[in-house]
Amino acid sequence: MSRSGGGNASSQGKSGTPGTLKPLSREEINALSVTCPVKNVDTAHTYLEAKGWILTAEPYDHTKLANILHSVTQCKLPPEATAAIRAVAFILEADLIKAQTSTITSAITNAISPIISSIKEDRDKAKAFLDANEIQRANDTLSLQNVASALSNSIDALNKISKPLSPFPALPSSPNPPTWPSLPPRHPPPHPRNPPFQHNPAAAPELARVHQRVIQDARTALIQIDSKDSSAPSDRSPAGLAKLRSDFNEMLTRRMDPDLGMYEDSPAFPTAALRGLHYLKYGAFLLDFDSADSARYFRDTIATEDSLLIQTLFGATARFKPKSYELIIKFVPCNGSFSPSDRSHLDTIERDNNLPNNSIISASWIKPLDRRRLNQAFAHLKLSCSSRTAANTLLREKIYIDGRVVKVEKEIAHPLRCSKCQHFGHTRADCKNQPACSQCASTEHSATDCVNRDTPRCVSCGTNSNHPSSSRKCPLFIKKCEELTARRPENRMAYFPTEEEWTWSFSPINPSTPHPPNPPAPFSPLLPPRPTAPTLTSSPSPSQLNNAIDELISHTPNASRPSPPTTL
């Protein structure tokens, strides 16, 4: 195949040089190719198939023919013939690409033309709708402006007409009385002895959770026992706790005298005042009463006056543990006569600030005395109050201690951090980890014996940290504080929330007087009755109108008589 192809090409090359070749007609070409086996299309197919340039029944397209021409150039041909054949092959390929591109372009155009037309039609419809809407809004605005102008003119005219006949100024409208955030009832109607809380639908969900905890706190009491007391209840299973609760209610009912009842509508103490009883793992029983009043009566009367009832049921060492609300009092004079361990000094604080007796449970200096600076004049004090009301009074007003105004803040709950292993989430009593130094994270010594205070390390943050485990700037501590505040929004509240709305504020209310006054009285929507103006008949006579005007003027100081109308 190569020899025949090469000979044919060589014979063509002898007819002239590349510079002298001239185009020949088809007849001239046929005359010169008498010995060529290819005469027409059929012989061309037969020749190519016989030589193996193409397979039988394979389609003859531009791409295949161009490939055959490129293959022919690999035979021994004169350079001019090789170049010419390659040129024809490239032209065939370019023509094929152009044809394919045109076909694809036409197909894409035909496919997307309807879509573009539909989009254009939708755009035109949207534009027309927006234009019509804009025109309508403009017309409505003009109409409203005209109506507002007409109403303003009418009001001015009515004021001019009614001014001579209205001697009393308009009273300001009063806002609705405040209500504190509360929850909708999920159970049957509340116990009649429970306080009538109102639901505020505008309350945030986080305040609703706080409200739940406030109600639960008001209905519970704590009985603390000694874990080594053999007389304490030993059966702490659900059945044992149920029996203990039944015995408590029975003994409480027998103790109560109807004449000493705490409720006006129901003098007898409820027969099932204790609704739930739970044992806490640190050695205490949590009493859950049916209402806040029952819990308050137990705390204020039974727990303080009848310790025998508690010891009979819960053991000889059992005692009522009052709830405490912690405050931080800053810049308290510490070089004078005041001593937080002296009960008489705490009574003086209660008396000077108009607090009930025993409102302050205890107080202690935050920093130990042996760690004070020489001649230190002021120190911070931690104070425990027995009620939310007493704590809020100290938070809200200016407080005097030893003749000096001090700053009071609510103690913020912080994440639990073990003082043994320095990790978060548990206390030393429950710790099972290896002890670690809070200054350098070493497990070989304690913080008191630390010699690496210049190179602090945090147990939680690892070896790359440069702060002690107890640092308030620890990133993990800050993250834990944020998580705790998200769960307990009370951390962001300035007061301990109660039934009064001002205690739910997230910023303190400025005190108005140096001594704590009574809590602000709730705003009353009732106003003094407004004097009624004398009514005029529908068709008054001139004398009747004059008498009515004189009566109106008599109710208004420094009022002048209007000019009488010329016509009636």
BELLIN-V18263 format. One record per run of one state. SS is the DSSP state (~ for helix, > for strand, _ for the rest). FROM is the first residue (numbers start at 0). TO is the last residue. If there is no record, write none. Layout:
SS FROM TO
SS FROM TO
//
This chain:
_ 0 0
~ 1 12
_ 13 24
~ 25 31
_ 32 39
~ 40 50
_ 51 60
~ 61 71
_ 72 77
~ 78 162
_ 163 203
~ 204 217
_ 218 218
> 219 223
_ 224 236
~ 237 254
_ 255 256
~ 257 259
_ 260 272
> 273 279
_ 280 282
> 283 288
_ 289 290
~ 291 304
_ 305 305
~ 306 313
_ 314 317
> 318 320
_ 321 323
> 324 332
_ 333 341
~ 342 351
_ 352 358
> 359 364
_ 365 367
~ 368 370
_ 371 376
> 377 384
_ 385 386
~ 387 395
_ 396 397
> 398 400
_ 401 402
> 403 409
_ 410 415
> 416 416
_ 417 422
> 423 423
_ 424 426
~ 427 429
_ 430 445
~ 446 448
_ 449 456
> 457 457
_ 458 460
> 461 461
_ 462 473
~ 474 486
_ 487 487
~ 488 491
_ 492 499
~ 500 503
_ 504 540
~ 541 553
_ 554 567
//
